[in-house]
Amino acid sequence: MSRSAPPPRNSSVLAGFLSLLGELLITAGLVLALFVAYSLWWTNVLADRQASARGDEVRRQWQTAPAPGAPAGPGALDTRDGIGFLHVPAMKNGEVLVKRGTAPEVLNDGVAGYYTEPVKSALPWDRRGNFSLAAHRDGHGAKFHNIDKVKNGDAVVFETRDTWYVYKVFAELRQTSKYDVDVLAPVPKESGRTAPGRYITLTTCTPVYTSKFRYVVWGELVRTQQVDAKRTPPAELR
């Protein structure tokens, strides 16, 4: 009986190489999965913790009586840590601290920021203008993750130390260029409005898990409500 010939040496080397490659791919996949988990979960945990601490500090500042000679009026509300809290019931994301600026180092703290460039945002207490905000949609708190749940007629409420500003959503733009600064204009004509008013604009990245385009929601101020001693929220938040 004749013996079978041993497999060629090249075949053994190839099998070993393929086995090693498979192990490397599995390892790379695990590393990638851990990175994704860090980006989309752990950064949310850290950002929410940071934002909560900052929010508590803002509320403590509101409880402190202004120093003698301090400027009165809404301008005095612009504190170092934030100017107030955004409430959007349709997003189901609780209260969102709003700070100055939209740079990553601001938004990565789990907050929303109002634009200072390329277009300067108005503030809610201004007589006219567009209060324009940005926040992350994924990771770092993902405060605008559910922006696609916001529909025409929904309430958007901004809370300051002494006033609730109640807006009503009237338009949305599901996708536009990240360079489309016209959506931030004092009169955002892409929203359908042509006359000056008191508007609010929410912007974030789209599609989900990318930053290729921007998603935009517009609202218009319908009323204000003074904050009482118990900070009773407006009906839109009850």
Secondary structure as UniProt FT lines:
FT   HELIX           9..37
FT   HELIX           38..42
FT   HELIX           43..63
FT   TURN            68..69
FT   HELIX           74..77
FT   STRAND          84..87
FT   HELIX           89..91
FT   STRAND          95..100
FT   HELIX           104..107
FT   TURN            108..110
FT   STRAND          112..114
FT   TURN            124..125
FT   STRAND          129..134
FT   TURN            140..141
FT   TURN            143..146
FT   HELIX           147..149
FT   TURN            152..153
FT   STRAND          155..159
FT   STRAND          163..177
FT   TURN            178..179
FT   HELIX           181..184
FT   HELIX           189..191
FT   STRAND          198..206
FT   TURN            208..209
FT   STRAND          213..226
FT   TURN            229..230
FT   HELIX           235..237
//
